[in-house]
């Protein structure tokens, strides 16, 4: 059989003999060594960088709660350092830029950030200083995500978006692509209207952030609780029982799942142990705590860099472990290693 590749007529590839396999491996090794020689010598970590915004900022878990922002920090047994870098830089775009910097330039810029992070100017980063910085970064990341989506939705570039522009940005022009569940579209429209503070039918950038991130906007919390009650509170008593909490999900699940959900309901969500969720408990279940996530991130960063275990980080400790806090061109080394491993698997 004949086929075209790269504009050249070619025949069927011959079988992979031991000799051809050995030659391919040798060629690969030579190419890898040539690449390795060109790398910076201070390669302290190897991992894959995939900085990206979530396609859907209102991503929900199976039970209806908003997905916590650290949900991809550890995934499929892998530690994804881009979460740590974004928690320090407060910007996906900045994190991507750092990944291309030489190590010394990356450390230099990190050093400048440390002077801003160090609120009491003692040349140490205390836990509370790092937590405050991370919470600031979380807010900046949400603003960046929302602004990117706002710019996409604002097709007439008048600095505001209406409901039609939001729909087209989310689902396109074809009504067949709209969500099949009418209640989902109703909730989206309701969220848009709640975000529209001045009720002019348009959202400016601040209002749009409330629309894309209602779980981070306190004035939107009553709406989230009411929407959850509308969805789950079947007996209309203003509470959510365990049976209402699991709803139709239980039909396709086994006993182990049911016991696990009951345990979460009783010990994680039902704070006052009265067998039902009130409005405060519903909100606590729906909205992930950025405070808790920031605490966990502080613990994580300290564990990797507090060499003398004095419960504070010197500037030197952070710069010595710079790859934990920010990226550089060296951290892309892991991408190439993974590419090579995949190539070997295919031979």
N, C-alpha and C positions, 0 to 999 in steps of 0.2 A: 504494500500500500504506500502511496506517495502522498505527502502533505507539505504545506508551505509553512516555514517558520522564519521570521525575520527577512521575508522577501526571497528566500532561497528554497528551491525545490529539493527535498531531502527524502531519503528512504527510511524504513523502519529501523529504530535503534537496535544494535546487536545486543545479545544477552550480556549481563554483568558477570564476567568471568573473575576468578580470584585475582588474576593479574591486573585487570582493569580496576577492581576494588582497591587493591594495594596502591595503584598509581593515583587514584582519586584521593585516598587518605593522605598520601605523601604530599600531593598538591595542596590539600587543605591545611596540613600542618605548616607547610612553608608559608602559605598566605597568612595563617594565624600568627606565626612568629614575626612576620614582617609588620603586621598590625600592632602586635604587643610592644615591639620596640618603639613605635611612635607614640605610645601612651605615656602620660605623666607617671613618674615613679611613685607618687604618693597616692596609690589606689587603695583606699582603706575599706571600701565596701563595694559589693556588686549586687545590684538589684535593678528591677525594671521600673522606669519612670513612666507613668501614664497620668499626667495631669489632665483632668477634664472636669467640666461641670456636669452635673446630672442633667439628663435630657428633660426630666420632669422634676421641677423643684418641689412639687407637692407629693413626691413619692411616698406611698403609704405601705406599711407592713400588712400582713394578711389579716390581722385583727382590727385594722383601721387606724392604728397609731401612725404618726409621722415617723419616717425612717430617721434615726439619729445620724448626724453628720459624720460620725466616725464609723459608720457601718462597713465601710470598705477599708478601714485601717488594717484589719486582719481578715483576709478572705481566702478560702480554700487552702488553709494552712500556710499562707504566704503573708509576710509583713510588708506592707506597702508604705515606703518611707515618704512618698509624696504627701501623705496626710500630715506628717510631722513638719515637712518643709512649708506647706501652705499654712499650717498653724502658726508658724513663725513669721512668714512673709505677708500673710493676709491677702494674697493675690495669686491666682493661678498663672496669670501672665508673668508676674515677677518670678514665680517658681520655675517656669519654663526658661526664662532668661538666665537664671542662676545655673541651670543645668548645662548651659553652653559656655559658662565662664571658666577661665583657668583657675586652678585651686587657689592661688595666692590672691587673685582678684575677688574670688568668692569669700575668702576669709577676711579680706579688707572690708568688704561691704558688710559682712556680718558684724565685724568689730564696731562699725558705725551704728548699727542697729542696737548693739549692746549698750551704748552710751544713752540711747533713748529709753531703753528698757529699764535701766538702772535708776529708779526714781530717787533714791537717796544719795546717789553719787559716791557710793563706797567701793566701787569696782567689783561688786559681787551682785549676782542675781538671786534674790530670795524667792522662795516659793510663791509668795503673794504677788511679787512683781512679775514673775513668769505667767502666773494665772491671769493677771489683769491684761497682760500683753496678748495672750492667747484668745481671751474673750473679745478683745479689740479686733484681732485678726478674723475671728468668726464673723463678726459684724461686717467687716470689710469684704470678706468673701461673699457673703449674701448680697451686699450692695453691688459687687462686681457681676455676680451672676444675673441679678435682676436688671442691671443696666445693659448688659449684652442682649438679654431677651427683649428689653424695651426698644433698643435700637433696631432689632429685627422686626418688631411688631409695628413700629411707627413708620409705616410705608410712605405716608405723605410728608414725613419729616417736619411736622408742625409742633414737635415737643410735647405731644400728648397722644394717648391712644384711646379709641372707643371700643365698644364691645365687639363690633364686627372685625376690627383689626386684630383683636386678641384671638378671636375664633379662627381667622385665617392663618395667623401665625402658629396656632396650636394644631390645627387639623387640616389646613388647606382650603381650597375653594369648593371641593366636592362634598355636599352634605352627606353622602354615603360614608365618608370617612369620619363623621362625627361619632361620638360614643353611642352605642346602642341603648345604654341605660338612660332613660329620660331623667331620672333622679340625679345622675352625675352632672348632666348639663345644667339642671336647675341649681345644684350646689355651686357650680362654677359661676353662674350668673349672679347668684346671691353673694358670693365672695367678692365679685367685681363691684357690685353695688355697695357693699359694706366698706370696701376700700376707698370708694369715691366719697371723700369727706365732704366736699362742697356740692355734691349732687348735681354736677353739671353734665354728667354723662361721659366724662373723659377722666383718664388717670394721668397725672403727671408722674415724674420719676419716683417721688416719695410714696405716692398712693399706689403706684405699680408695685413697689417693693412690698407693701402690705398685702397686695393681691398674690404675689408669687411666694411670699414667705409669711403667711398668716400665723404660722406656729412660732414666729419670732417677733410678732407684733401684738403687744398686750391688748390693744383696743379691738383686735379681731378675736380674742379668746371666747367671748360670749357666743359669737357666731359658731365657732367650732364645737362648743358644747351643745348648742341647740341643734346643729346638723347631726351630731352623733345621736342625740336623743331621738330626733326624727327618724333616723335610720334603724335604731335598735330598740327603743323603748316601746315595745308592742302593746303593753297594757296602759300606756300613757299615765303612769304614776309619777313621772319625773325622776325616776331612778333606772339604773340598768342592773338587772339581776344576772346571775351567772348564766342562766339559760339564754337570756337575751344577749349576753356578751359573746357566747360562742355561736349563736344563731344557726344558720344553715351550714356552717362550716363543719359541724360535727357529723353530718350525714356520711361523708367520705373518709372519716378518720377512724383510727382504732382506739382501744381502751387506753393505751399508753399515752397517746396524744391528749385524750380527754383528761386524764389524771394530771398531766403536765399543765394544761390550761387551767385546771381547777387550782393547782398549786400557785400559779402566777396570779390568778384572780384573788385568792385568799391572802397571799403574803406580800405581793407587790402592789396591787391596785386597791384592795379594800382596806384602807388604812385604819378605819374605826371598827373593823370586823363585825359589821352589822349585816353582812350577806348581800350587800348591794352597793352600787357606786353612786354617790351623789355628785353634784356639779363639780366640786373641787377635785374629787377623786377621778372623775372623767377627764378633767383637764390635765391632771398629773399623768394619767395613762396616755392621753393623746399626744402631748407635747414633750419631746425629749428635753432633758435638762442640760443646757449648755454649760451650766456651772459644774455639774457632775462630769461631763465630758472633758472640760478643761482640767478638773482635778486629776482625772485619769491620765491626761496627756502630760501634766506636770510630773506625776509619778514616773511615767514612762521615760521622759527626757532626763530626769534626775538619775534614774537607774542606769542609764547608759553613759553618764558623763560626770557624776559626782565622785571623782576618784578617791578623795580623802574622806568621804562619808561625813562631812561636817554639816550636811543639810542646807548647803548653799553652793552656788556655782560661781567660781572665779571666772574672770574673762578668759584666762589661760585654759581652764578646763573646757570651756565651751569651744574655744578655737582649736584646741587639741582634738576635739570630737566634732569638728565643724560639719562633717558629713551627716551627722544625726540631725542637725538643725537646718541646714540648707544644702542644696545640691551644687554640683560643679561638673565640669566636663568629665572628670574621672568617674563619676557615678553612672555614666552611660556605659561603662565597661560591661556591666551585667547584661545589657541589651545584646552586645556582640557575642558574649559567651552563650547566651540562650539561642541566638541565631545559629551558632556553630553546632551546638548540641542537636538542634532540630535537623540540621543538614546531615549530621552523622547518622541520625535515626533513619533518615530516608534512603541512605545508601544500601 
